[in-house]
Amino acid sequence: MPMQKTFLKFMVFELVERIARFRLLLSDCDDFLHESAPSLARSLHREADQLEEQLLSQKATLNKLFNDTASASSKQTGFALDSNLEGIYKRLNELSRILIQLKPLDIEPETLLFLKDALPTELIKDAGEQSVFLSEEGQSNETLASSLPQLPNVLLDSLSILQRSNPLGWMGLTQSYSRHLLENASSLESLKLDLLKSEKKRHQTQVTEQLVESLLQHAINLRLLGPAYYFHALAEAVFTTAFTKDESFLHFTEPALFFGLNHQNFTHKSLVILHEACERSKPSQDKAGADVLLPLPEEMLANVFRAVEKVIPAKYAFQEKQMERAIQLQDRVSQGVLLSSTPMYPVEEVAENLNANRSKADFSIYEPLSMMTEYPHTPREIVNAGWLHKIERTPVWLYAILNEDREEGFEKVMELLSYQDHLLRKSIEVSEVHRVLLCNA
């Protein structure tokens, strides 16, 4: 399908990242594999080499994404890449199944801290406890939901083994709660029926019950997680819809999510750039006699997000003020500075207070010192900052990879991902310690 260059850069880097994460997992398992199955270890490393070589065999085509004067259109470039990327991703999925069988790997402890923030106990008291298990890459939420046993009072979510150590990949861990809410909130059930009835009147026969339910779940997750969920949903759609030629995400779901971002006052240039890239990447719907899948009218979308606001109170939602903090934090990722906390007042204000009052007879150093008290950031703020940084830097990282030797390029990506994963997880851990200390103070 034709894709705009910005969208293609995003798509290609997502695949590069998944291949690099496969390498990182192999490194984690190397000692175990060399002792128990050395031939298998060598085979898996050769497979990773082949995936990298297959992707970079398209280097000339990929470099056209960075050339505004290139004669090849985005449409031609997209068609040249599509089947190649699909084959690489399918093979990566198959290899991820092997990794799951090889060595027991646990979720990171910070994953539960993230979930504690995203789905606090008070919010899910009627749904039960949360549990997460590692799964193969590429399984859709719908497929997993239908294959999992229904356990009373348990929210069971899957996490791709490739995203095990990556806080930016944890955005799908609220899926089971959104399903629970959709099944148990009568207001959402009524809204679903109203939407289906309205779309039938508009002769939108492609808008099925499954599509509306998916949209409502997306809206719930966006309310809980903020713009990070938009980026995550788009990244997942790249592999679960673009390759299967399912046009519903770009035509129907993405416009609704972007409306939801604006409805909740989340504004950022990266959101606008990606949305515009999605708009220009929509598959053509001008075939004679074909049904045209149109986005919901704005009035209906407003009803969707107002309904979600009622079932998820503001104190549990990711709010505009938290987005502002995430924007302020994003530069720390490239600087290697923990995102766990921020001083209550800027250093300049503390200095002004000190200079203005130090000569007074009743001056106390404790007042300016108290202004340097730091407040902890939430895991959701930290993860949103990480996504904003990633989206901004993706074109730069991809260009560097394409203009390095294969081994050097992927080695740099692995180092970058490993470093950022550690920084974000450590920030989540330290912020939790900070909160515990504040509660006990």
C-alpha positions, 0 to 999 in steps of 0.5 A: 500500500502507498505510504508517506515517507515519514510513515515509512521511516517510522515503520522501518525503524520499528522493524529495525528495533525488533530485530535488535531486541531479538539480538539483545534477548539472544545475548541474555540467553547466550550462556544458557544456550552455549551450555545446553544447545550450542548448535541452536545458539549458532543457528539463531545468531545466523538467523539474526544475521540473515534478517539484518542482511535482508533488511539492509539489502534494501538500503538504496531504496530506504535511503530514498526516504531521506531524499526529497528530490528522489524521482521515485514516489512514496507509492513506488517505494512503499510497494518495493519495501512492503513484501520484504518487510513482511517476510522479515517480520514473519520470520522474526515472529517464528524465532520469538516462539523459539526464545519463549521455549528456551529459557524461563524469563520473567517480566521486569519488576518495573513492569508491575510498577508501571501497571500500579500507576496505570491501573491502581487497585482502586480503579480495578477493584471490581475486575480483580488482580493483574497478571502479565505473561510473556508471549511470542511477537506478532500475536494480535490481542483479539487472537490472544483474548479468545485463546486465553482461559477466562479466570475470575478476578484476574486481568491477564495481559500478554507482553511480547518477549521482544518488549520484555525490558522495554518500558515503551512496549508496555502500553498494551498491558491495559488491554484486559482492563479495557475489555473488562470495562467494555463488557461491564459498563452499561453506558459503553454498551449502549453507546456501542449500539447507538454507534452501530445504528448511526453507521447503518443509517449512514450506509457504513456497512463496513463498520462492524460491531468488532470494529466499534468495540476495538475503537472503544477499547482504544479510547479507554487505553488512550484515556489511561495512558495518554499520547504514548498509547497513540504511538504504541497503537500505531507501531502495532498497527504497522505490523498487524494491519498494514501487512494484512491489508486491513485498512480499518486502522488508518481509515477509521481508528487512527482519526478517532485516536487523533481526535481523542488526543485533541479532545484531551488537550494533548498537543505536540508536534510529533503527534501532528506529524505522524497524524498527517503522515497517516492521512497521506498513507491511507490506501486508496478507496476509489475502486468502482463499486467498493464500499468506502470506510469513513471515520466517525463524524466528530459529534459521534467521536465526542460522544465516545470520549465523553462516555469514556471520561465518565467511566474513568474518572480524571484522577485515574486518567493521564491528564494534560498536566502530566503531558506537560511534565512528559514534554519537559522530561524528554530531553533528559533521555538523550542526556542520560539523566534520570527522569524520576523527579523534578525540583519544585522550583527552578534553580533560578527562582531558588537563587533569586530567593537566596539573594533577596533574603540572605541579608535580612536579620531573620534569614533562614537557609531552610526556606531556599532549601525547601524550594529545592525539594523534588517531586517524583514523576509517575511511570506514565509520565516517564514512558510518555517522555520516552516515546516523545524522545523516540519519535523525534529521534527515529529519523536520525537513528534510521539514517545512521543505521543505513549509512553504517556497516551492518554489524556496526549499525545494529551494534549501535542500535542495540547499545542505544536500546539497552541504555535507554531501557535501563534509564527508563526502568531505573527512573521508574524504580527510583520514582517509586522509592521517592514516593514511598519515602514521601508517604513515610515522611 
